[in-house]
Amino acid sequence: ENGIHHFQGSIKDKLDRWLTASIFFDIDYIVTADGDDLFCDPLLIDLAFKQFDNTDPDFIKCDGIVCGAFTYGIKIDALKKVCEIKNTDDTEMMWHYFTDTGLFNIEELKGVSSKYYRDDIRMTLDYEEDLKFFKEVIKQCKNSNEFLSLDEIIDICDNNPYIKEINYFRQSEFLKNQESKKDFRIKKFSC
């Protein structure tokens, strides 16, 4: 109705939604940006696409960086294989299909600043405190009409340590919750 080219897929099955959207738009690689990761960094996304061009991995992850700054890069051929072998449509915790099957070429995101490897900042929106965190970071932002970079977000948090305390105590609960939602079921298959 507003002239926005979009695709609407499965509500529950994240992997199927990504695959059918990729086929619809005829693309070879995706880098996911979850809707609850408000500060997902576009420069890290650009790094992932360059890495796909250079080394052609099946799956790119970036363990240890600020939670919510980057999710995953996925080669569509690998996504097709995962959709063939998965045995559930509950794929919210989808990375296990790539990382735990031994079927795929997994790479860490390359060229990431050491400044981004932090375990004391939480930038994902799951709890009321997370919304307060985002509002406070935006309030502290000096360039309200410009791109808010991960560097600036980290600087804001480091210069105002109380901001990190608004929601970081939720991180262990968040991780425990993610582990409890892991529904990693695959069909019997032969390689």
C-alpha positions in Angstrom: 0.0 0.0 0.0 3.0 2.3 0.6 5.0 1.1 -2.3 7.6 -0.7 -0.1 9.0 -3.8 -1.8 8.8 -6.5 0.9 8.4 -10.2 1.6 6.3 -11.8 4.3 7.1 -15.4 5.1 6.6 -17.9 7.9 5.9 -16.3 11.3 7.3 -19.2 13.4 10.0 -20.7 11.2 12.8 -18.1 10.9 15.0 -20.3 8.6 12.1 -21.0 6.2 11.3 -17.2 6.1 14.9 -16.3 5.3 15.1 -19.0 2.6 11.8 -18.1 0.9 12.7 -14.4 1.0 16.2 -15.1 -0.4 14.6 -17.1 -3.3 12.0 -14.4 -3.8 14.7 -11.7 -4.1 17.2 -14.0 -5.9 20.2 -13.4 -3.6 23.2 -15.6 -2.7 24.0 -14.4 0.9 22.2 -12.7 3.7 23.3 -11.0 6.9 20.5 -11.1 9.4 19.6 -8.1 11.5 16.9 -9.1 14.1 14.3 -6.5 14.8 15.2 -6.5 18.5 18.8 -5.6 17.8 18.2 -1.8 17.4 21.9 -0.9 17.2 23.0 -3.8 14.9 26.0 -2.2 13.2 25.8 -1.7 9.4 29.6 -1.5 9.1 29.9 -5.0 10.6 27.2 -6.1 8.1 29.4 -4.6 5.3 32.4 -6.5 6.6 30.4 -9.8 6.4 29.5 -9.2 2.8 33.1 -8.5 1.9 34.1 -11.7 3.7 31.6 -13.6 1.6 33.2 -12.2 -1.5 36.7 -13.0 -0.4 36.4 -16.5 1.3 32.9 -17.8 0.4 32.0 -19.3 3.9 28.7 -20.9 4.6 28.1 -19.2 7.9 29.7 -16.1 9.6 29.4 -15.5 13.3 31.1 -13.1 15.6 31.4 -14.5 19.1 32.3 -12.2 21.9 31.3 -8.8 20.5 28.7 -6.5 22.1 25.4 -8.4 22.3 23.1 -7.1 19.6 25.8 -5.5 17.4 25.9 -8.3 14.8 24.0 -11.5 14.2 24.9 -13.9 11.4 25.9 -14.1 7.8 24.5 -17.0 5.8 25.2 -18.4 2.4 21.9 -19.3 0.8 23.1 -22.8 -0.4 23.9 -23.6 3.2 20.5 -22.3 4.3 18.8 -24.5 1.8 20.7 -27.5 3.2 19.7 -26.6 6.8 16.0 -26.3 5.7 16.3 -29.8 4.2 17.7 -31.4 7.4 15.9 -29.5 10.1 13.0 -31.5 11.7 11.1 -28.6 13.4 9.6 -25.3 12.5 10.7 -23.8 15.8 13.9 -22.3 14.6 14.4 -19.2 16.7 17.7 -20.5 18.0 18.8 -21.4 14.5 22.6 -21.1 14.6 23.0 -24.6 16.0 22.0 -26.1 12.6 25.1 -24.4 11.1 27.6 -24.7 13.9 26.7 -28.1 15.5 26.2 -30.4 12.5 29.7 -30.4 11.1 28.3 -29.8 7.6 29.3 -26.2 7.0 32.3 -24.0 6.6 32.0 -21.6 9.6 34.1 -18.5 9.9 34.4 -15.8 12.5 33.8 -12.3 11.2 37.2 -10.8 10.2 38.4 -7.2 10.6 36.4 -6.5 13.7 37.9 -3.8 16.0 39.1 -5.2 19.4 37.0 -2.4 20.9 33.8 -4.3 20.0 34.7 -7.4 22.0 32.8 -6.6 25.2 30.9 -8.7 27.6 29.5 -5.8 29.7 27.1 -4.1 27.2 23.7 -5.5 26.2 22.0 -4.1 23.0 19.0 -6.2 22.4 15.4 -5.5 23.2 13.8 -8.3 25.3 13.0 -6.6 28.7 11.7 -3.3 29.9 15.2 -2.4 31.1 16.5 -2.9 27.6 14.1 -0.2 26.3 15.4 2.1 29.0 18.9 1.4 27.9 18.2 2.3 24.3 16.4 5.5 25.3 19.3 6.6 27.5 21.9 5.9 24.9 19.9 8.0 22.3 19.4 10.7 24.9 23.2 10.9 25.3 23.9 11.0 21.6 25.5 14.2 20.4 24.7 13.8 16.7 21.0 13.1 16.7 20.6 13.5 12.9 23.6 11.3 12.0 24.4 7.6 12.0 24.9 6.3 15.5 28.0 4.1 15.2 29.0 1.3 17.5 32.1 3.3 18.4 29.9 6.1 19.6 27.6 3.8 21.5 30.5 2.1 23.3 32.0 5.6 24.1 28.6 6.7 25.5 28.4 3.6 27.7 32.0 3.9 28.9 31.6 7.6 29.7 28.3 7.0 31.5 28.8 3.6 33.2 25.3 3.8 34.8 23.9 3.2 31.3 25.4 -0.3 31.1 23.9 -1.1 34.5 20.4 -0.3 33.4 19.9 -3.6 31.6 23.1 -5.7 31.7 22.0 -7.7 34.8 19.4 -9.3 32.4 22.1 -10.9 30.2 22.5 -14.1 32.2 18.7 -14.6 32.2 18.6 -13.9 28.5 21.3 -16.5 27.8 19.6 -19.0 30.0 16.4 -18.3 28.2 18.0 -18.8 24.8 19.5 -22.2 25.9 16.1 -23.3 27.1 14.5 -22.5 23.7 17.1 -24.5 21.8 15.0 -26.9 19.7 17.7 -28.5 17.6 16.2 -31.5 15.7 17.5 -32.8 12.4 16.2 -35.5 10.1 18.2 -38.6 9.4 20.3 -37.9 6.3 23.3 -39.0 4.4 26.0 -36.7 3.2 
